[in-house]
Amino acid sequence: MSLLEKLACMQKRKDEVLNRELAKELAQKNDKSGIKEIAENLQNKDKNIQNDCIKVLYEIGYLKPELINDFVLDFIQLLSSKNNRLVGGGMIALAVIAEAKPKEIYDNLSKINRTIEQGSVITVDNGIKVLAKVAASNAKYGQEILPYLMNHLKSCRPKDVPQHSEHIFCAINSDNKTEYLNILNERMDILSKTQSARIKRLIKKVEGL
């Protein structure tokens, strides 16, 4: 059975079990040629194959991110797709490899930002994760990216404040923590009891920096 025949859509399956199993198989075998074949089919004419291939790739990334690092530009290219599944999947994949490929992502910062501003909940959530990891990797990158992240935190939906704050935490240090803390405290009033509890725990961690 060829690799593509193992995809969920080729087996007429609606769930993602087969895609996760294929990802696990490729990761365990360190099958670089197989992974390359999956990556090449991100451009397949069949939308269902495209969707399954990006799923397989980021599932491989969860297991062994180094196996998908070289496809960073392919994932960035997906952000221009009209297929929302590819956009969201591309951003998930970038979030998985952002620490290993910060320069390539930084070089496409405007595209990342535009995609976040126009994207689905999944795209936005993972886009913030991508930016935070890149900002944390390099002082120059952080200087440019942090203002965007801070502005996002000021204006994002109340329900997103805890999770996005937690994503951004990796880019926070003793030099920038004051502004971050001020924003967290300002947004506390609009949060639920559970959301506030998460922010209070985060504030304690920030104060320890």
Secondary structure, 3 states (H helix, E strand, C coil): CCCHHHCCHHHCCCCCHHHHHHHHHHHHHCCHHHHHHHHHHHHCCCHHHHHHHHHHHHHHHHHCHHHCHHHHHHHHHHCCCCCHHHHHHHHHHHHHHCCCCHHHHHCCHHHHHHHHHHCCHHHHHHHHHHHHHHHHHCHHHHHHHHHHHHHHHHHCCHHHHHHHHHHHHHHCCCCCHHHHHHHHHHHHHHCCHHHHHHHHHHHHHHHCC
